[in-house]
Amino acid sequence: MATQTPSTNLHFFTHFFKRFLPNSQAVALAIILIVSFVLIYSLSDLLMPAFVSIVLAYLLEGLVSKAEAINIPRLPAVCLVFSVFMACLGFLLFYLIPIVSQQAVELVQQVPEMLNRAQTGIMHLPEKYPKWVSESKIQQVMFAVQKELLTYGQNVLSLSAASVVGLVSVMIYLFLVPMMVFFFLKDKQVLVSWFLQFMPQDRHLTVRVWKEVDMQIGNYVRGKFGEVFILWAVSYLTYAAMGLNYAMLLAVLMGLQVIIPYIGATLVTFPVLAVAYFQWGLGSDEFMYVLIAYSIIQALDGVILVPILFSEAVNLHAVAIIVAILFFGGLWGFWGVFLAIPLATVVKAVLTAWPRLGDSRQGMDF
């Protein structure tokens, strides 16, 4: 049997690196991606306020650019956009969150009564369907559900205690994040110039990838915030006009469900229909009206709102979106879930722009 010589092994590794790192630009891009991922992953707990501030500043930069496009100087544009941002933050902290918290507490207090009503209805199933459901099985299921709810309640209490301990961290966020957002917007050019001095000189491929990613992420994040706001407003007006209990809480859930594609819409269906069921009953006209209204809102979101807001978004397969949500959500929690699709577009942009062995564009200045 022939043995591989050192020269053969060297040729193999040389071909391997040329295949995946065909030129210096690819090497520079690979180093930037690896270093960025390691720093963000390892320092996410310590520098999360800075990362959140960068995301918010990036979101607001689009509004600043539009203000500059109508001949408003940079500093007044930043002050105007930042004032609107602080007004929205004040509305969120002092109006929306207290109402949602109050309705959430009221809903939790109603859970035992809802469970008793559900249990009463379930216990009648053996009488209606004796061949399919036995009373012993129903009791076993109810015992398991009560046990899980008890465990969940204990976890909620421990989480509440932990949230009291973490109140200082919340106050730090509320002070540091707006301040850093303002300076990121005000001193954007200074910070970018400082950052670029640490970047490799041969970074044309990196610039090309960044331009594509910048357009896609900017469109996605701004469109997603717009979608959340529109769904929240439409849902609240609809549920409040119908007299549905906990209208603000359910409207907030309707808005936030778009953050998790496919999965969020499924999860938010249960609380909306459950509240309507326990308020009016399954066979009532009001329950059917809520079901129809909910279906119309979801349909309008998918058919009209999403195509308008995300007409320039990258076309990603549903499997790719779900994998991105699981992967990045597992790494960075809420922000990983929210930015899963933009991060997936980064991966797709890198794979699309990555030079192949024998590609005629190698060494070109983009």
N, C-alpha and C positions, 0 to 999 in steps of 0.2 A: 504494500500500500504506500502511495506517495506521501511524503511528509511535507508540510508547509515550511518554507524557508523564512527567515526574518524579513527578507526583501518582499516576499509575497504578503506577509502580514502587514508590512508597512504600506504596500500598495493598496491593500484592502482598507486600512484606516484612512489613507489619503483620499481614496475614492469616496469613502463614507462622509468625510468632512466637506469635500467639495460638493457632494450631492446636497447636503443640508445647509452648508455655509459657503455658497459658491463664490462670494466676493466680500470685500471689506465692509460694504454697506450692510450685508446680511449679518455679518459678525457684530457690527455696531448695534443693529436693531435687536439681535438676540441678547446682547449684554444689557441693553436698556430694559427689555421686557423682563429678564430674569431678576435684575437688581430691583426694579420697581415692584415686582410681585413679592419678593422676599421682604423688602422694607415695609410694604403695606400689610402683609400678613403678620409679620413679627411685631410691628409697632401699632397695630390697629387699636389695641386696648388703650395704649398710652396717648396716642395722637388722634383718637376718634373725633374730638371737637374740631381739630384742624381739617380732617378729611371731610367732615360734614360742612364746614365753612367753605371749602373748595367747591364742593358740589353745588351749594347754594349760590356762591359767587358765579360759578359757571352758568347756572340757570339764569341769573339776573343779568349776565353780560349781554345776552341777546337783546334785552330791553334797553340797556345802555347804548348798544350799537344802533338800535333803531332811533333812539333820541339823538344820537350824534348825526345820523343820516339826515335829520331835518335841521341841521346847523345849530344844534345846542352844544356848547362846549362840554368837554369831558367831565369836569368837576361838577358843574350844575346838573348834568345828566345823572351822574352817580348819586348826588344828593337827592334828586327827585325820585329815582328808582328805589334808593335805600329807604326813603320816607314811606313810600308805598309798601315796601317789604315790612317795615316796622309796624305800620298800621294793620297789615294782614296778620302779623304775629300777635299783636295786641288783641285783635278780634278772636284769634284762635285760643289764646291763653285765658282771656277774661270773659269770653262769652260762650264760645262753642264747647270748649272742654268742660266747664262747669255743668252745662246742660246735659252733655253726653254722659258725664260721670253720674249725675243725679238719676238720669233715666236708667243707666246700667245698674245702679244700686237698687232701684225700684224693681227692675226686671229680675234681679237675683233674689230679691225678697219674695217675688211671686213664684219662684221655681217650685217650692214645696207644694203650693196649691195646684200648680200645673201638673206636677207629678201625681198627686192624688187623683185628679180628674182623669189623667191618662191611665192610671192604674185601675180605676173603676171601669173605664171603657174596655181595657184589656181583659179584665176578669170576666167580662160577659162573652168573650170569644169562645170559651169551651161550650157555652150553652148554644151559641149560634152554629158553631162548626165542631161538633164533638168528634168527628172522624179525623180531623186535621190537627186540632189543638186540644191538649189535655191540661187539666188544672195544675198538675204537678210541674209540667214544663213551664207554665206561666209563672208559677211561684219561683222556680229556679231562675228564670230570666229576671224577674223583678228583684230577687235577692242580689243577683250579680250587678244589676244596674244601681241599686242602692249602695252597694259596696264601692263601686267605682265613683259614684257621686260623693260619698263620704271622703274618699281619698282625694278627689278633686277639690273638695271644700277645704281640706287640711292644707293642700298645696296653695290654694288661694290665700289662706290666712298667713302662711309662711311667706308668700310673695308680698303680701301687704306689709308685714313686718320688715322685710328686706327693703321695700320701697321707702319706708320711713328712714331707714339707715342711709339709703342712697339719695336722700333729699339734698344733701350738700352737693353731690355731683350734678343734680339737675340745676341747681342754682348756678353752678359754675358754667354749665352749658348755656344757660340763658344770658349770662354776662359775656362770656368769651366768644361765642359763636357770632352774634351780631357784630361785635367789634371787629373780629377777623374778617367777616364778610365785607364790611365797609373798606378796610384797608386792602383787601384783595382786589376790590373793584377800583379803588382810587389809585393804587400803585401797581396796576397790572403790568405796565411796560417795564417798570423797574424790577419787579420780581421775575418776570420772564427773562429779561436780559441777564439777571444774576444766575438764574437756573441754567441758561444755555451755555454759560462758560464752563460748566462741568460736563457738557455733552461732547461726544466725539465730533471731530471736524467733518468726517465723511459720514454724513447723516441724511443724504438725499432720500434714501429709501424710507427712513424713519419719518421724514417730513411728508413724504407721499402718503404713507399709511395714516399719519396723524390728520392730514387734511380730510381724508375720507371718513375717518372715525369721528372727527370733530363735527362734521356735517350730520352724520347719522345720530350720534349721541345727543347733539343739541336739539335736533328735531324730535327725537324720541322723548327726552326728559321734559321739554317744554310742552309737547303734545300730551304727555301723560298727566302732567299737572292740570292742564286744561280739561282733560277728560274727567279727572277726579272731581274737579270743581263743578262741571256741568252736571254730572250724574248726581252729585250730592244735592245741588240746588233743585233739579227736576224731581228727584225722589222725595225730598222734603216737602215741596209744594204739593205733590200728588198725595203723599200719605197724610199730611196735615189736613188737606181738603176732604179726605175720606174719613177723617176722625180715627185713624189707626193709632193705637197706643205706641209710645216710644218712637214717634216719627223721626225725631232728630237723630237718635241712636241708630235706627235702621238706615236712615239716609247716609250717615257717615260710613256705615258698613257697605252700603251700595257704592259709595265713591271709592273706598279703599279696596274693594274687591278687584278692581281693574289692575292693581299692582301685580297680582299673581294671575297671569293669563290662564284660562281654562279652569284652573282649580278654584280661584276666588269666586267666580260666578256660581259654582256648585255649592260652595260652603255658605254663601250668604243667602241662598234660597231657603235653607232650613229655618233660621230665625225669623225671616219675614213671614213665611207661611205659618210658622208655629204661633207667632203673636196673633195673627189674624184668626187662626183656628181657635185658640183659647179665648179670644175676645168675642167672636161671633158664632163659632161652630162651623163644622164642615159643610153643612147643607145650606147655609145662609147665603143671601144675595151679596152681602158685604164681602164675604170671603171670596166669592167668585170675582167680584170687582177688583179686589186686591190682587188676585192671581192674574187677571187679565192685564191690569196696569203694570204689574211687575214684568210680565212677559213682553209687553209693548216697549217698556224702557230698555230691557235687555236687547230686544230686536233692533231698536233704533240706534243703540250704542254700536252694535256690530255691523249694521247695514249702512248707517249714515255717518255717525260720529267718528268711528275708527278710520274709514277711508279718507275723510276730510283732514283729520289731524295727523295721520300717519301715511300720507300719500307718498312720501319720499323715504319711508322706512325700509330697512333691509328686509328682504323676504327670507325668513327663517322657517325651517320645517318645525312642525309642532313637537316632534321628538327632541330636536335641538333646543327648543325653548324650555321644555320640561327638564331636560338634563342640566341646562344652565341654571335653572331655578334651584334644583336640588344641590348642585355643586357649590355655587356662589352663596346660596342661602345657608348651607352648612358651614361655610367659611366665615361669613360676616353677618349672619342673622338678617334683620329687617333690611338693612341697606344692601346686603347681598341679593336679597329677593327683589328689591326695587330696581337695582341696577343690573339684574341678571341678563336682560335682553341687550342693553348697551354693551356690557362686557362680552356677550356672545358676538355682537357685531365687531368688537375689537378683534376677537379671535378670527372671525371670518375675513376681515379686512387684511389681517396679517397673512393668512393663508392664501388669499387671492393675490396680494402684491408680492409675496415671497418669490424671489428669482429662482428659476429652475436651472439645473445643469444644462448648458447648451442654449439657454435663453438668450436671444439677441439683445435683450435690454440690459444685460449685465454690464456694469461699469458706466451706464448712462447716467447723466445728471438729470434728475427729475425736477 
